[in-house]
Amino acid sequence: MDGLYTLGFFMIVVGIPVIFGIGYATFEKWLDHKEKMGERLAAETAEKAAQYAAHVERLEQRVRVLERIATDRGADVAAEIERLRDEPLN
């Protein structure tokens, strides 16, 4: 019976702290992984947003040119349209 108490005492004093220590270390690694994944996702999202913004800016420039062509009666419309066709779309 004395050995059973010793084993129980050993499990409480040594076993439980070891189990919680391992669990805490695993939880910390999981949190670090989640943080790194969040940072990568944020970087990718920012890059895509910048690409979309640049694309929208190019489209807005083209629309401004087309508006100017449509409203400016003195402009050579055919030459402007041909110039726009020659520009890369990117």
Secondary structure, 3 states (H helix, E strand, C coil): CHHHHHHHHHHHHHHHHHHHHHHHHHHHHHHHHHHHHHHHHHHHHHHHHHHHHHHHHHHHHHHHHHHHHHHCCCCCHHHHHHHHHHCCCC
